[in-house]
């Protein structure tokens, strides 16, 4: 299933499909963004774009306007488990970049769990997003696949005109980021560590929080991610 079409969602049936997709990705107990809310936000200038194959929604990206007309907040991106391996996450973000540039939007912000190496690899290494903002316990207690994992988040800035981000659209490897490695490696599997040693995971989260907050306070920012060592790269 490789013939995938990327387009905005069109009607309430498609928005309901996006709502159901969230339940399948984030699990029991997580509150999906309602179809009617996404529909209205799209009508008021937001983005709800989908990846479609054979009439089925395989993934979607949802972003909405902010107080700054040139900045969009990207709230959710999800791909069905059975559709992973098609590069849909990257392709949905490329669709979002093109959509934003066509609508006069220069930057996109979103949050992700700084302990998840797979998310750091996508957001920082592959997409070229950067961060200098750490948000402790941002969402409070969460449910679904995030239950019991804490909700610290990094707020990232995606400069759509930067060299790193432009490389995404051209389907070229992003330029290798220079920077000082943070002396702490992310766990390979957060969920597995949560099951086997939750105390170690909690200690690791607090250590990462402290190190990044200190780095940001000193004027550094995350500009890269080393996938081999699973370490953030910091620059001034």
N, C-alpha and C positions, 0 to 999 in steps of 0.2 A: 504494500500500500504506500507508494511513493508519489503518486500524482496528487499533490496537495495544493489547494487554492487558498489564498489569504485575502480576506475581505472583511468589511464591517458587518456586524450582525444587522438583520433587516426587520425582523418582526418579533412579536412576543413569544412565538413558538421557539425561535432561536435563542431569545434571552432566557427562556425556561430551560433550554438545553444547556446553556452556560451555568445556570444555577445548579442543575443536576451534576454537571461535570465537577463543580467545586466539592459536592458531597463525596463523589468518588475519589477525589484526590486528597482532600484534607481529613476525611474520616468522620466517624460518628461523633456527634457533639459539637463539631465546629459549625459556626453560624455562617452560611453562605451569604454573599451579597444578593439581595432579592432581585428577581427579574425586572420588576416594575421600577425599582430604583436605578438599575443600570440603564434601562430604557430611557428614563427621564434625563439622567446625566448625559447620555449620548446626545439627546435632543438639545441639551443646553451647552454643547461644545466639548463633551468628553469623547473618549475613544473606547469602544468595545469591539475589538477585532478578533477574528477567529481563523483557525486553520481547519480547512474542510477537506474531506476525502470521501467520495461516494455518498455525498449527502449527509455525512456524519461529522459532528464537531469533535475534533481531536484535541484542541487546545485553544486557549483564548488569553487575551491581554486586556486589562481594564485600567484606564487612566482617566483622571478628571482634572479640570482647570483648578488653578490656585489663585491666590491674591495677586500674583504676578502673571500678566497675560503671556509672558514668554516662557513660563515654567509649567510643566504638567507634573502632577503626582501620579505615579504608576502604582496602583493599589494592589493588583493581583495579576499573576501570570501562572497558568496551570496547563499541564499536558497529561492526558490520560496515561496510566502506567503501560498499557498495551501499545501505545504509540511512541514510547520513548525509544531513542536510537535513531530517530529520523532528523534530529537536529532542530526540532520544532521550537524549542525555547529560543535559540539564537535567531531563527527565522521570524518568529513572532516579534522579537525585539527589533529586527531589521525593518519589519513592517511598521512598527511603532515609530521608529526613527523617521522613515519616509513620510508617514502621516503627519508627524509633528512639524517637520520642516515645511511641508506643503501648507500647514496652517499657521505659520509664523511663530512656531514654538522652538526655542533654542536649546532648552535644557529639560531634562526629566529627572525627578527625584523619586526614590523609593527606599524601602527598608528591607533588611534581611538579617537573619540570625548570624552573628559573627562567628559562632562556633562551628557552623556547617561548612566543611571544606568544599563540598560540591557546589554550594551557593557562592562561596567566595571565588571559586574557579570560574564560574559562569559570569558573575556580576563584575568582578574586578579584572581577572585575567583576560577573559574572552571578550567582554563588552567594553572594557576600558573605563568603567565607572570608578570614581574616587570618593574618599570620605574623610571628613575631619570632625564628625559628630557621632558621639556614642549616646544611646538612649537607654538607660537602665530600666528594666522591667516595664517596657513601653506599653504593652497590652495587658499587663496584669496576668492573672492565671488564665491559661488557655486550655482548649479541649482538642479533640481529634488527634492528629499525628503529633501535635505539639504539646500534648498533655504531659505535665510534669517536667518539661524541659526548660522552663524559664522563658521570659520574653524580652531579654535584652536585644537591642537591634542597633545596627549601623544604618545611618541615613546617608545614602550615596547620592552623588551629583554626576549626572551623565551629560557631558558637554557634546552636543550632537555634531558640532563642527570640528571637534578635535581630531588630530591625526589618528589617535588610537581608535576612536569610534568610527571614523570614516573607513578604516580598514575592515570593519565588520561588513559594511555594505558591499565592499569590493570582494568579500569572501577571501581576504588575505589574513595571515596571522597578524595579530596586533603587534606593534613594536615592543620589543622587550623592555620592560620598565626597569629603570635604575632605582636603587633605593637600599636602605639598610634593613636587613631582615629583622623582624621582631623576634626576640629570643624565646619563642614559644610556638610549638607546632600544634595545629588543630587536630582533634581526633579523626581517625579515618571514618568512623561510623558512630555518630552521636547516639542513635537509637540503641545500638548494641551496648555502648558504654552506660547508658541510662539503665539498661536492664541488669547489667553485671556489677556495676559499681557506681551507683548514683552519687555517692559522697565524693568520689573522685571527679565526676563530671561537674558537680557544683563547685568544687574547689578550682577546677580549671576555668570555669566561667568567671569566677570572681578574680582570678589571676589575670585573665585576658582583659576583663573590664578595667582593672587597675592599670595595667600596662598601656592600654590604648588611651585611656583618659589622661594619663600622664604625658603620653606622646603628643596628643592633641593640644593639651595645655601648653606644651613647649613649642608649639607652632609647626609641628609635623602633621602630615596627612598620609593616608593610605593611597599609594599610587600604583601598586602592583600586588600580585600574589604568586608565590613560587609553588607550583603544583607538586613538585617532587618532594620538597620539605614541608609542604603545607604551612607556609609561613607568610604573613603579610609583609610587604615591603613599604617602608616609610621614607618620605622625602619632605624637604622644606619647600 
